[in-house]
Amino acid sequence: NDPVASPDADPGDGTGGITGTGVAVGPITGFGSVIVNGVTYDTSSATFTQDGVPATQSDFAVGQVVLVTGTIDDSTTGTADTVTFDDNVDGPVSSVDDVVHSFIVLGQTVFVSATTSFDDSCPATLDELLGVAAVEVSGPVRADGSIEASRIECKTVAGELEVTGIVSNLDTGAMTFQVNALVVDYSGAVLDNVPSAGVVSNGDPVEAKGNTLGGGGELTATRVEYKGGQFAND
């Protein structure tokens, strides 16, 4: 039910999440090309993109959830045409729960485990994340909308605020919606690729970006992009 935020795991059928010509979504587990869902994809002719910006393979890291388009040759090898990364959320941490090993960033609950890959830029403890300018989180999303972090990068300078998820509690009059606990004010936002006649709808998988938070903690969005078509694994 969530084509953008719930990456498909390896289905265990020898396809690595990709059949013939199509797409696969999952965390990077290794390089020497790119390994996703147990399949090593030849990336010698692939195009790489991070957060909508052209990139190279060296810009990618283990734990980042990526979308791979291309072909599967057998159960362990394939050829990638494109490799795309978009983070789940990018912003300041507002609270930490040491008991359940989680933190909140832009209204999104992020769970950390022994398999979470932390960039060298991150501090030694979760509590210290409260002093970091921003964190960029990538990982599979649970049914309740919380994120199982597979990769966390910490930033010394806060940049554009970003959140990806499912639209809920849409208020077309106030021009607001929620992504989990975060309220997004889209009254001044550019709507990009929104399929319903340019109108945001409940249930839409979107990425909202902005530079500021309002007095109530809401994200003042400058752009809302529909992400369903990109991440559908058909």
Secondary structure, DSSP 8 states (H G I E B T S, - for coil): --TTTS-----SSSSTT--SEEEEEEEEEEETTEEETTEEEE-TT-EEEETTEEE-GGG--TT-EEEEEEEE-SSSEEEEEEEEE--SEEE-EEEEETTTTEEEETTEEEE--TT-EE-TTS-SSSGGGGGSSEEEEE--B-TTS-EE-SEEEEESS---EEEEEEEEEEETTTTEEEETTEEEE-TT-EEES-TTTT---TT-EEEEEEEEE-TTS-EEEEEEEE-HHHH---
